[in-house]
Amino acid sequence: MARTPTGESVLARAVRVLDAFTADEPVLTVGEVARRSGLHVATASRLVIELAAHGLLERTADRRVRVGVRLWELGARASHSVSLRDAAMPFLEDVHAVVGHHVQLGVRDGEDVLFLERLSARDAVINFSRTAGRLALPTSSSGLVLLAHAPPELQERVLAAPLRPVTPAGFRTAAQLRTALAEVRRSHAAVLDGHQHPHATGVAVPVRDGAGAVVASLSVIVPNDGRGAGLVPLLLATALGISRTLGRPAGTVVGAPPRR
């Protein structure tokens, strides 16, 4: 891999360019790409040209830059995420038909929850998550479930770091968060009223693979009117259905009778 005079590989710099784009700001000028990536404008411009030549970035009509379709195509081949989302989608649609608000599937990526899918409705309660969006683990029901089943060293790292609650209802001390994590492991669910928005409640449960490991969180976002805890049995049953689908041998048709 070719390296720059600073010792950083060209690939590493290209990744810095791609990381400059966010869900909130998916279109940037080259100057903004340079500033966010920490690269000289000339270097950022050269990398943008090369990435655009391969379809990983593309220019807009006003000469700004956005992520290209080719990058989406490559990302869609992420086998684990795709198979997990595909297995979960029929179940998410069923829950959405019952709840009528937001239904989400998230996975842990570092110290964030990354949402693979979100189903919503026109008049649904406010929700700050989105497909391919991230939230810090301690700030949402999805993240809390995933953190509760994360490796102990990651849990301790999050507990030792400063907590940054989004609303006054959020966790402000390590003791509060540690108690909440223990309750998630005991009850197999997280119900957080007003942690992302005062008017919204997040309810999440773990999704396990065929070996029993927690690989995702299934969650709903509903109005903060006391109904959240009542949805836990529905989500637990749904998560079990997803887990059974994930545990089936490749090529098994969902709903097909077992082989004898």
N, C-alpha and C positions, 0 to 999 in steps of 0.2 A: 504494500500500500504506500503510494507516494506521500511524502511528508513535507510540511511547510518548514521554513527556517526556524519557527518556534518549536518544532517537534510534533505538532498536532497534525494528524492525518487529514487529507482532503475529505475523506468520508466523514470524519468527525465534524469538520466545518460545514459540510452539506447538511448533516443532521441538525446542527445549530440553526441553519437557515430554515429548515422545515419546522423546527420547534418554535419559530417566531410566530407562526400562525396559531390562533386560538379559535374556539367556537364562537366567542363574542366578536372577534376581529379577524375574519377569514380572508379579508382582502387588504393588502398593505402596499405602500410604495416601497421602492428599493431602499430609500433612506430609512424607512421604518424597520425594514428587515435587517439592515445593517446595525441599527441602534439596538434592536432587541437581541440580535445574535452576538453582539459585541465584536463585530467584524468591521474592517475598513470598508467604506462604501464601494471602492473599486473591487475589492475581493467579493463582497456580497453580490455586486452586479454580475461579476463573472460567473459565480456559482448559480445565480438565478438563470442566466442564459443557458448554462449547461443542463441544469435540471429541467428547464422548459423544453430543451431539445429532446429530452427523453420522455416528455409528457408528465413529469412529476410535478411541475408547476406550469402555469399558463398565464398569459397576459390578458388583461381586460381591455376594452375599447379605449379606456383612458390611460393605458400603459401602467396600470397598477398590476399587482401580482396576486394570484390565489393558487390554492392547491389544485393540481391537475387531476383529471379523471384517471390517468394511469396509476397514480398513487392510491386512489380509492380502489381500483381494480386489484392491485397487489394486496392492499389491506384486507379486502374481502376474502382473500385466500387463507387468512389466518385460521388454520383448521380447527383449533380448539374452540375459539370464539364462535366460528360459524356453526359448528356442530352443536354447541351449547344453545345458541340462539335458535337454530332450526328445531331442536328438540323442545324448546320451551314455548315457541310461538303459539301453537294451538291452545296451550294452557293459559297463556297470557290473554289471548283473545276471549276465552271463556270467562276469566276473572273480570276483564274489562266490561263484558256484557252485563255482569252482575253489579259491579261497583259503579260504573258510569263516570269514573274520574280517571286518575293516572295509574297505570300499571307499569312496573319497571323491572328490568333484569340487569343486575350489576355484578361486576367482578372486581376483585381487589387488584390494584396495580400500584405497588409500592405502598405509600401511605394515603392513597386516594381510592375511592370507589369510582370505577369507570363504567358508564352505563352502555350496555350493548343494544338495548332496545327500550323504547318508551311508547306506550299507547296512551292516547289522550282523547279528550272530547272538547267540543267548542265551549261549553259552559263549565268546564272543570275548574276546581279550586286552583289558586295560583301555585305554581311549581317551578323551581329554579333549575332543576336537572333537565338534561336533554340527551338524546342519543349521541354517543361519542363525547359526552361531557363528563366532567369530573367534579367530585366534592371531597373535601377532606373527611377521612374516616370518622372522626368523632362528632361530626356535625349533622349526620343524617341517620335514619333508621337502617338504611341499606349498609352504610359504612359501619355502624355499630355492630351489626350482625357479623360482618366480615372480620372486623377487628377482634370480636370475641372468640373467633375460631382461627385467628392468625397465629403464627409461631410466637412463643412467649417472648423472645428477644425483641420482636417488632412491637408487641404490646407494651413492653417496658420502655421502649424508645419513645413511643407516642405518649405514654403516661409521664415521662420525664420532661418532655418538651412543653413549651408554653401552649396552653389551650386558647383557641381563638373562636369563641362561640359567635354564631351569626346573629342570634337574638338573645334577649335577656333570659330566655328559657334554657339556653344551651349549657353544656357542662363547663364549669369555671375552675374546678379543682380536680386534681388527680384522684382524690378520694371519691368524688362523685362519679367520675368516669369508671373507676375500678368497680364500684358497687353496681353500676349499670351493666358492665360487662358480665359480672357474675350472674345477674338476673337474666340476661339474655341466654347464657348457657343453661340456666335452670329451667326457664320457661320456653326455650326454643323460639323466642320471638322478641322483637324490639318495637315498642310503641312510644313514639316521641311526639308530644304535643307542642307545636309552636317552635320547634328547633330551627327550622329553615324560614318560616314565616308565621306570624302570630295566628293567622287564619287557617293554617294547614297542619294536619297530623300525618306523620309517616308511620307506616306499619310494615315490618319486614320480617322474613323468616329465612333460614338457610336452605340452600339447595345442595344436595350431596350427589356425588358421582356413584358409580357402581361399587366402588370400594369403601364408600361411606365418608369420604373426605368432602368437606365443604368447598364447593367450587364457585358458588354464586349466591346472590341474595335475590329473593323475589319480594317486591314491595308494592304497596299502593300508597298514594297520596290522596287524602280525603279531607273534607272540611273538619276543622277543629271544634266538633260539636258533641264529642263523647262517643261517637260510633266506632272509633278506631279499634279498640280492644275486641269488639265483637266480630271483627273480620279475621282474627287470628286463626280460628279453626278452618275457615275457607282457604287461607293461604297455606297452612300446614298441609292440608289435603292436596292442594295444587302442587306444592313443592314435592310431595311424595310421588305424584304422578310424573313430574319431570324427572325425578331421580330414577324411577323405574324405567323410563324411556332411555335415559343415559346408560343404564346398566344392561340394556339389551345388546345382543351381538350385532355387529354391523350388518346392514341389509335387512334387519327385521322390520316388518311392516307393523306400524302402530295399530293395535286393535286386532291383529291376527292371532289365531289360537296358538298356544304353545306347541312346539314339536314334541312328538311322542317317540 
